[in-house]
Amino acid sequence: MEVAAREISSSLRQHILAQDTVALEEFEAQGVQITHLSPDLIAEGRPTAMNAWRRAAGDDELANEILNSQIEFMQELGLID
């Protein structure tokens, strides 16, 4: 079950990345200016974001379980330490 969940998650992530590219191209074609943040700026803001996520989850057990799962996933992707 775990392997199947990871495969589905990976497939969904690939689909989302591909669709994001299509959406960005469509926005640019309509004259929307796309701003890409530098990896350094994103890394600098990540602790603030994570603190906000923790505050939003509060004491809710399920919210924290989901948050921890997402944090683990981000660690596997190398997005956070």
N, C-alpha and C positions, 0 to 999 in steps of 0.2 A: 504494500500500500504506500509506503514511504517513497519507494522508487517511482511508482506511478505518479504520485503527487509532485515529485520533483520534475519529472518529465513534462507533465502538464504545465507546471509553473514556468519551466524553461521555454516551452513552446509558446505560451502566452506572452512571455517577455519578448521573444523574438517578433511576434506578431505586433505587439505594441510599438516596439522600436521602428519597425517598418512603417506602420501607420503614422507614427509621429513624423517621420521623414516626409511622407506624402502630405500630411496636414501642413507642415511648415512650408513646403513648396507652394501649396495652394494659397496660404496666407501671403507669402512673398509676391506671388503673381497678382494678388489684389492690392499690392502696395504697402502691406504691413511691414514695418521695420522689425526684424527679429534681433533681439539682444542675447548674445551668448555670454554667460558669466565664466570667468576664468576658473580653472580648477582650484587655484589658490584662494580665491574669494569664496568659493563654495566650501572649501575645507575650513576656512576661517569662521564661517557662519554655522557650520554643522553643530558645534557644541550648544549654541544658542537654540537652534532648532530642536535638538534632542531634549534640552531642558523643557522647551515648550510642549513637546510630545509627552514627556513624563507628567507635566502638570495637567495636561488635558486628560490623560489616562487616570490620574488621581488614584483613588483606592479601589477602582473597579478591577476586579480580578480578571475578567475576560478581556477588558481593554489592555491590561498589562501583558496578558498572555499573547495577544495579537501583536502588540508593540514589540515585545521581546522577539517574537518570531520574525518580524520585519527587520529588526536590528541584526539578528543572526544572518538573515539573507543578505543584507547590505554588507556585512562583514565577509561573507563568502564571495561576494562580488568585488571585494577590495575597495568598497566605497568609504568604509570607516574602519578604524582599528579595533 
